Amino acid sequence: MEDDNFKTQKMKKVYILAIMMLISSTLLNAQNQKNKATAGIKGGYNLSSVLIDGASQTTKLHGFHIGVYGESYIGKYFSIQPEILYSQQGYKVTDEDGIFTQKIDYLNIPLMFKFYPVKSFFLEAGPQVGFSISHKETYDSGRLFGDTSKELEPSSFDWGANVGAGFKSDAGLTIGARYHLGQKDIYDDNKPKNEVWQLYVGFEL
């Protein structure tokens, strides 16, 4: 079991390094071609929860995200925007024993396809992969909230889809909103999936 965990952690680091090198190359290329592409930083507010069996939903948790992006334009109306984001996510569950909170930190890598129907307004959609880099559980009561040895260990990998919209000024200031729905189960039981609402601001470099 320890060998399997070691291999999993090793492969996780390899995937993260490869993806970061790919997107870093995109960002550098974007900075060198200002007429065709741009690069910038972005950050904002997260409101996250978990959908269970596609029906019930946990209590939402507040957090934030921050990272970098590169936007490459394809003609007048379309662009592609890869991103690397640190994202605070998680959820709360309340029962007769008290309130259980799990906070999960992700390194998320969205690839957004953007459509500009008018000059300053855009719609966006695209896939996202994520890697959990840490997690923490807290309780509001003195009693143990059940057996946490297995079911509260989140999956190290997540993937899903994003949709959103926003405004971008001529000066490169972006204000937008985005919705993420995970497609990978966080745990083995009850098919729990991440759900995140985001408000963000971006600045071109």
C-alpha positions in Angstrom: 0.0 0.0 0.0 2.9 2.4 0.8 4.5 1.6 -2.5 1.2 2.4 -4.3 0.8 5.7 -2.4 4.4 6.6 -3.3 3.9 5.9 -7.0 0.6 7.9 -6.9 2.4 10.9 -5.3 5.3 10.6 -7.8 2.9 10.5 -10.8 1.0 13.4 -9.4 4.1 15.5 -9.2 5.1 14.5 -12.8 1.6 15.5 -14.1 1.7 18.9 -12.3 5.3 19.6 -13.5 4.4 18.7 -17.1 1.2 20.8 -17.2 2.9 23.8 -15.5 5.7 23.7 -18.1 3.2 23.6 -20.9 1.2 26.5 -19.6 4.3 28.5 -18.6 5.4 28.2 -22.2 2.0 29.5 -23.3 2.3 32.4 -21.0 5.8 33.3 -22.1 4.7 33.1 -25.8 1.7 35.3 -24.9 3.9 38.0 -23.4 6.1 37.9 -26.6 3.2 38.4 -28.9 1.1 41.2 -27.5 -0.7 41.7 -30.8 -2.0 38.2 -30.8 -2.1 37.2 -27.2 -1.9 38.5 -23.6 -0.9 37.2 -20.2 -2.0 38.3 -16.7 -2.9 37.5 -13.1 -6.3 36.9 -11.7 -8.0 36.2 -8.4 -11.3 36.3 -6.6 -13.9 34.7 -4.3 -15.0 31.1 -4.1 -18.3 29.8 -2.8 -17.9 26.0 -2.8 -19.9 23.0 -1.8 -20.4 19.3 -2.7 -23.2 17.6 -4.6 -24.1 14.2 -3.2 -25.6 11.6 -5.6 -26.5 14.5 -7.9 -29.3 15.5 -5.6 -28.5 16.7 -2.1 -26.0 19.5 -1.4 -23.8 20.3 1.5 -23.5 23.7 3.2 -21.4 26.1 1.2 -17.9 27.2 2.2 -16.2 30.5 1.6 -12.7 30.7 0.0 -10.6 32.4 -2.7 -8.6 31.6 -5.8 -5.5 33.2 -7.3 -3.3 32.5 -10.3 -2.0 33.3 -13.8 -3.5 33.1 -17.3 -2.6 33.5 -20.9 -5.2 34.5 -23.6 -4.5 33.7 -27.3 -6.9 35.3 -29.8 -8.3 33.3 -32.7 -9.7 35.9 -35.1 -12.0 38.7 -33.9 -14.5 36.9 -31.7 -12.8 33.9 -30.2 -9.8 33.2 -27.8 -8.3 30.3 -25.8 -7.3 30.9 -22.2 -5.3 28.4 -20.2 -4.9 29.1 -16.5 -3.0 27.9 -13.4 -5.0 28.6 -10.1 -4.6 27.9 -6.4 -8.1 27.4 -5.2 -9.6 27.0 -1.7 -12.6 24.7 -1.8 -14.6 22.4 0.6 -17.9 22.1 2.4 -19.7 21.8 5.7 -22.0 19.1 7.0 -24.3 19.5 10.0 -25.9 16.7 12.0 -26.8 15.9 15.6 -23.1 15.7 16.6 -22.3 19.2 15.4 -20.7 20.8 12.3 -18.0 19.0 10.3 -15.9 21.2 7.9 -13.5 20.0 5.3 -11.2 22.4 3.5 -9.5 21.2 0.4 -6.8 23.2 -1.4 -6.5 22.5 -5.2 -4.1 23.4 -7.9 -6.6 23.8 -10.8 -5.8 24.0 -14.5 -8.7 25.3 -16.6 -8.7 25.6 -20.3 -11.3 28.2 -21.3 -12.7 28.9 -24.8 -14.0 32.4 -24.9 -16.5 34.1 -27.3 -16.8 37.9 -27.6 -20.2 38.6 -29.2 -19.5 42.3 -28.6 -16.2 44.1 -28.0 -16.1 44.1 -24.2 -18.4 41.2 -23.2 -17.5 37.5 -23.3 -18.9 34.1 -22.7 -16.6 31.2 -21.7 -16.7 27.5 -21.3 -14.1 24.7 -21.0 -12.7 21.7 -19.1 -10.7 21.8 -15.9 -8.4 19.4 -14.1 -7.4 19.8 -10.5 -4.9 18.3 -8.0 -5.6 18.4 -4.3 -2.5 19.6 -2.5 -3.7 19.7 1.1 -6.9 19.2 3.2 -8.0 19.9 6.7 -10.9 18.8 8.9 -12.4 20.7 11.8 -15.3 19.9 14.3 -17.4 22.2 16.4 -18.1 19.6 19.1 -15.9 17.6 21.6 -17.0 14.3 20.2 -15.4 12.5 17.3 -17.6 12.9 14.1 -17.4 9.2 13.2 -14.6 7.2 11.6 -12.5 9.6 9.4 -9.7 7.2 8.6 -10.9 6.5 5.0 -14.0 8.2 3.8 -12.7 11.7 4.5 -9.5 11.3 2.5 -10.3 13.2 -0.7 -9.2 12.0 -4.1 -5.9 13.5 -5.2 -7.3 14.2 -8.7 -10.4 16.1 -9.9 -11.8 17.1 -13.2 -14.9 18.9 -14.4 -16.4 21.7 -16.6 -16.6 25.5 -16.3 -19.0 28.0 -17.7 -19.0 31.7 -17.2 -19.3 35.3 -18.5 -17.6 38.6 -18.0 -16.4 42.0 -19.2 -12.9 43.0 -20.4 -11.9 46.6 -20.9 -9.5 48.0 -23.5 -6.9 48.5 -20.6 -6.9 44.7 -19.9 -9.1 44.7 -16.7 -11.4 41.7 -16.6 -14.3 41.2 -14.3 -16.2 37.9 -14.5 -18.2 35.1 -12.9 -17.7 31.4 -13.4 -19.5 28.1 -12.3 -17.6 24.8 -11.9 -19.2 21.4 -11.7 -16.8 18.5 -10.9 -17.2 15.1 -12.7 -14.8 13.1 -10.5 -16.1 11.7 -7.2 -14.2 13.2 -4.2 -14.7 10.0 -2.2 -15.7 6.4 -3.0 -19.2 6.5 -1.5 -22.3 8.5 -2.4 -20.7 10.1 -5.6 -19.8 13.5 -4.0 -18.7 16.1 -6.6 -17.2 19.6 -6.3 -19.4 22.6 -7.1 -17.9 26.0 -7.1 -19.1 29.5 -7.9 -16.4 32.1 -8.5 -16.2 35.9 -8.9 -12.9 37.1 -10.2 -10.9 40.1 -11.4 -8.0 39.8 -13.8 -5.2 42.2 -14.9 -3.1 41.9 -18.0 0.7 42.2 -17.4 
